Amino acid sequence: MTDIPTGKLSRSSVVVEAAVKAGAKKLTQKAKKFAGLASARSSENAEIVDEEVAKILFGALTKLRGTGLKVAQMLCMNQVYIPESIRKELSKACYQVPGINRALVRKVIKDQFGDYPEKIFSSFSTVPFAAASLGQVHLASDKEGNQLAVKIQYPGIDETIRSDMATLKHLIKLLPKEYDFRELLPHIEASLLEEVDYLHELERTQAFSTDGIEGVETAKPVEHLCTSKVFTTHYVEGIHLDKWLESEPSKADRDVVCQKLADLFIHSLKNGQRFHADPNIGNFLISKDLTVHVIDFGSTYPIEREVADNFLRLLKAYRDKDIAMVKTLGAHFYVQHACPTELDAFNALFPDFVNWKSKIFSEQGFDFAEHEHYMEQGFEIAYKAHHNEKMPFNPRADVLFYERVLYGYLQICQVAQANVRFSL
């Protein structure tokens, strides 16, 4: 990989450099306040500094690629109150990350299967056709002539996760207090460690069911060509979702594809055992007949039936504008152990938030093309809430993952300007 720090020392230096820059920003802010130089707009200026600090730290995560990039993307998907400028930077197509050289590709195949690609496959392209933060994908064919997609893990990426996470825990402490990720980090680390074991992905892919969702399929694994470092599936004809949208499909086609994504989320919430927990544009392929192919099951999240049922009740309460139920379930999920004063501040926000969120779950459906700034409006409400010192959130980590998946799909629908209906 090019321009990506690999050694422990070089990776740590990226974090140290970012920490110094972020610390300098915060120190300057505190010095001005102490010296009485803060303007009347000090609160607004503080928010600007906080955003600048966040940009520095998230920029460091992105530069690290591998663990850093995955953590940054997962944090941004979990936290809807992160400024739009940061979310946009991290929403770039992660499957376009620079790849490893051909010699390393051949070495991985040799290490995993005991022989080189030309002996294992009938044909094998050493040039990847897709890449991601933790691995890259090559086109191949088997002895029967079937086209295959062979995902190869970047060498050593599994060994960097624990050391990177230990370093990142110190880095994230420098973030402004509204970016409170402490409860999420253990879940993210566990998810990453599972994601680099491709045998887990094999198991999750085989277990994931799209039965009952018309036009949604998963890539079929080739079990004897899967190891902990190599994951092989039958090749799927299709293009990544973002490239498909760039081809300017009709409004009707966009509606069809996004409705399938909405159905996938609700189907998993109601009936599934695990979420496909990484709904980014690189993990969906669209074929000519508008079939949605779900790929990359490295990141999944277990669905606890009681939690899922209550989360579904919360979505229905939003739809019905049942503010009392939203307050009850919202307090349970998002402000655990809150004192009465904090609950008062929390409850005061709900009329605006319920009015916003009820629209997306309307039984008549919701057309993003008629509400181009819908997601931004919600982000603004949530962002202001998280800057309110009287209302410190303490959300459950499992529900944040549920929200992460939902908001991933909603953001796709917003970009596609699609008309969708969530059948709660």
Buried (B, 14 or more C-beta within 10 A) or exposed (E): BEEBBBEEEEBBEBBBEBBEBBEEBBEEBEEBEEEEEBEEEEEEBBBEBBBBBBBBBBBBBBBBBBBBBBBBBBBBBBBBBBBEEBBEBBBEBBBEBEBBEEEBBBBBBBEBBEEBBEEBBEEBBBEBEBBBBBBBBBBBBBEEEEEBBBBBBBBEBBEBBEEBBEBBBEBBEBBBEBBBBEEBBEBBBEBBBBBBBBEBBBBBBEEBBBEEBEBBBBBEBBEEBBBBBBBBBEBBEBBBBBEBBEEEBEEEBBBBBBBBBBBBBBBBBBBBBBBBBBBBBBBBBBBEEBBBBBBBBBBBBEBEEEBBEBBBBBBBBBBBEBBEBBBBBBBEBBBEEBEEEBBEBBBEBBEBBBEBBBBBBEEEBBBBEEBEEBBEEBBBBBBEBBBBEEBBBEBBBBBBBBBBBBBBBBBBBBBBBBBBBBEB
